[in-house]
Amino acid sequence: RGIPELRAALSAYTERVYGIKCPAHRISVTTGGMQAILLCCQLLLDPGDNIVIVSPIWPNITSAAKLVRGIPKYVALDRKPDGSFKLDLQKVFDAVGDRTPAIFVNSPGNPTGWTMTSDEQKALLDFARKRGVWIMADEVYARLIYTRPVAPSFLELAGPAGPVLVLDSFSKPWAMA
């Protein structure tokens, strides 16, 4: 699950950045973000299951889902008149079916820059809890936001029992691809 000292440092970092405690035993270190995405797909998806993916999206999640014989089910962001993007949460809710164990959200998103608000995260988390669905929150761009120190995170809302897997990486904020 990773070198204990690194996991302890990541726990301290999470507390410093997000103001929440995430004990080191709840942190796993992978060789990279793509491996983390693939491991989450292997954990959550059985062959034939679908995963709801907010899009447009960098294709890593699509490849990982297909690798485990899952079926990507896309929910497109809506384009606002000013050219920015907005998520219609009802479209996400409607896309979840009996064979949907997970919803994938990348926020801030690549390639759009769209960022989920805390209120949207709370509504999605409430829905996931009611439906027994996991949220895979790809938050690798959380430090690359210009309106505040860090983007809203599911870490701030989920708590230890939340059905959320937060994916992060050194590659974006520290340019360590």
N, C-alpha and C positions, 0 to 999 in steps of 0.2 A: 504493500500500500504506500510505500515511499519511505524515505529516510526519516526517522522520528524527529530529528532536529529540523528538517525542512517542513514537516507537517506542523510542528510547534510554531515555527516562524510564520507559516501561512495562517495559522489560527490567530496569532498576535496581529498580523496584517489585517485580517478580516475585522477584528475588533476595532483596530485603529481607524480603518477606512469607513466601515459601515456602522460602528457603534453597537455591534451585537457579538455575543460570544458564540463561537463555533469551535467546539473542542477539537483538538488534533485527531482524536479517534474517529471523527466524522469526516475527515479529509482523506482523500486518496490522490496520489500523484501518478500521473501517466507520463508517457514520453512526449506527449503533445496533445493539442486540442482535438485533432482528428481521431486519435486513439480513444480519447475520452468519449467522443460522440459515438464511436463504434461500440465501445463497451456498454454504454447506456442503451443502445439499440439492442445489443445482445441480451441485456438484462431485462428489457421491457417488452420486446416484440417477439411473438411467435410467428412462424411462417403463415402468411395470409392476413395477419393483423395490419391495420392501417395506422399511420401516424399523421396527425394533422400538423401541417407545416405552414406557418405564416410566411408569405412570399411577396415580392421576389426575395430570393435567398441565395447565398453562396452555395454551390452544389454539394458540399460535404455531407450534409444530413441526408440528402437524397441518395447518394452513393452508399452511405452506411445502412440506411433502411433497406435498400434493395439487396445489399450483401447478405442480410439476415432474412431475406425473402419477405420483407415487409412491403407494404404498399403506401407510397407517399400520397397524401391527400392535401392539396394546396388550398389555402385561403388567401386570396390576394388582398393586399392593402388597397384602400381606395385613394385615388389621387384627388387632392383638394385644388381649388382654382388657383391658389398661389404656387402650385407645383409641389408642395409638401405632401406627406402621406398621412393617412389615418386608418386605424384598424376598426372595423365593425365587429365588435365582440360577438354579436348575435350570429354572424356568419361562422365564427369559430365554433360556437355552441352547437349550431345546426349541423356542422360537419362531423361532430363526434357521434359515432355509432356504437353498436354492441361490440365491434371488434377493434375499438380504438383504446389502447392502453396509455397513449401518450400524445401530448401536444408539444410541438417544438417552436420556441420563440427565440429569435436573435434580436436582442435590444441592448444598446443601439445596433441597428441593423446594417448589414453589408449586403447590397450596395446602396441602399436608400438613405441611410442615416436616420431613419425613423426611430424614435425612442418611445417605448411604452411608458405611460405615466404610472405613478403609484396607484391611482384609483383603478386604472385598467388592470394592473397586476392583481390588486385585491379582488376585483370582480372575477378574473380568470381563476385565481386561487380558490375562491369560494365555489365556483362551478366545478373545478377539479375535485375538490373535497366531496361535494355532493355526488358526483358521478363516479368516483373511484378511479380517476384518471391522473396520471403523472404529468408534470410539467418538466420538460427539459429546457432549461433557461440558459442559452448560450450568451454569456455576458462578457465575452473577451474584449469588447470595445468599451467597457464601462468607464474607463479612465480617459477615453478619447472623446470627450464631450466638452463643449465650450461654455455652457450656461451655468455650470455648477462643478464642484470638484469631482463628482462621480455620478453616473446615471442611477436612477432608481433600480433597486435590486430586489429580487424575490427573497433574498436572504433577510431583508429587513421586515418581511411579513410572515414568512412561512413557519418559523419556529422549528423545533426539533422533530415534530411529528408531521410537518407539512409534506405533501406529496410532490416534492420539488428536488430535482437534481440540477445544481448550478454548475455550469461549465465555465472555467476561466483558463487563462493561459498567460505565460510570460511573453509570448510572441508579439502581441500588439502593443501594450503600454511600454514595454522595455525593448522593443525592436530586436527580439531574440528568436527570429524564425529559424 
